[in-house]
Each structure stands twice: as C-alpha cells, then as structure tokens.
Amino acid sequence: MGIVKISDLMHENLRVAGTALSRSINAQAEHWMRVGMLTEMYPDLDHREISQMLVRAELAGGLDVALAASGQLDKTAARVVGKH
C-alpha cells in the first residue's frame, strides 16, 4: 500500500461520490482507477460493458492487470461464470 497525492478538489469529488454510492473515499478512488484503467485498455467498451467486466473479474477472483492487458480477462472470467 502506498500514498497517492491528489488535489483537494479531487478528494472532495471522491468524498461526495463515495458518500452517494455508499463507498469509502479509498473504495471510490479504487473503483474509479479500475474503471479508468479498463477504459484505457478497452477503449471500444462503454461503461456498462466495463462494469460487467469488473463483475466477471470479481467472480473469477479479482481484477488481474496482466490478464486485462493481454485480453484474457473476459475469457478467464467467462470460464468461471460458466461453472456456476
């Protein structure tokens, strides 16, 4: 774990969004980082598809950046989801 410095305005944005969505400031920041990372890796996907990818990744054991970067995230998650 490390410290990430952000502006006061971004901290306030995180506080407001986190409160509205029942997340801590840290959980909201991590959510936005995951969504942003996947949006950069998969620019052709919309928010709904990114959200579904995050749910599938969680079912497969969590978001693995190596799998996401290689394009294997959805294939691995689909195998896990198919077993349920």
C-alpha positions in Angstrom: 0.0 0.0 0.0 1.2 3.5 -0.8 0.2 7.1 -0.6 -1.1 8.8 -3.6 -1.3 12.6 -3.6 -4.4 14.1 -5.2 -5.7 17.6 -5.3 -8.1 18.9 -2.7 -10.8 19.2 -5.4 -10.4 15.5 -6.4 -10.5 14.5 -2.7 -13.8 16.4 -2.3 -15.2 14.8 -5.5 -14.2 11.3 -4.1 -15.9 12.1 -0.8 -19.1 13.2 -2.5 -19.3 10.3 -4.9 -18.3 7.8 -2.2 -21.0 9.1 0.1 -23.6 9.0 -2.6 -22.6 5.4 -3.6 -22.0 4.1 0.0 -18.3 3.7 -0.5 -15.4 5.0 1.5 -13.1 7.6 -0.2 -10.5 4.9 -0.8 -13.0 2.5 -2.2 -14.4 5.2 -4.6 -10.9 6.1 -5.7 -10.0 2.4 -6.4 -13.3 2.0 -8.3 -12.5 5.0 -10.5 -9.0 3.7 -11.0 -10.2 0.3 -12.1 -12.8 1.8 -14.5 -10.3 4.2 -15.9 -7.6 1.5 -16.4 -10.0 -0.8 -18.2 -11.3 2.1 -20.3 -7.8 2.8 -21.5 -7.2 -0.9 -22.2 -10.5 -1.4 -23.9 -11.5 2.0 -25.5 -14.2 0.3 -27.6 -16.2 -0.7 -24.5 -18.8 1.5 -22.8 -19.4 2.0 -19.1 -22.0 -0.8 -18.9 -19.6 -3.3 -20.5 -16.7 -2.2 -18.3 -19.0 -2.7 -15.2 -19.9 -6.2 -16.4 -16.2 -6.9 -17.0 -15.5 -5.9 -13.4 -18.2 -8.2 -12.0 -16.9 -11.1 -14.1 -13.4 -10.4 -12.9 -14.6 -10.4 -9.3 -16.3 -13.7 -9.8 -13.0 -15.0 -11.3 -11.1 -14.0 -8.2 -10.4 -10.3 -8.7 -9.1 -7.9 -11.4 -5.7 -9.1 -12.7 -4.0 -6.4 -14.7 -1.9 -9.0 -16.6 -5.0 -10.8 -17.8 -6.7 -7.5 -18.6 -3.7 -6.2 -20.6 -3.4 -9.5 -22.5 -7.1 -9.5 -23.4 -7.6 -12.8 -21.5 -9.6 -11.3 -18.7 -13.0 -11.9 -20.3 -12.1 -15.4 -21.4 -11.0 -16.4 -17.9 -14.0 -14.8 -16.3 -16.3 -16.4 -18.8 -15.0 -19.9 -17.9 -15.5 -19.2 -14.2 -19.0 -17.8 -14.6 -19.9 -20.8 -16.8 -19.2 -23.2 -14.0 -21.9 -21.6 -11.7 
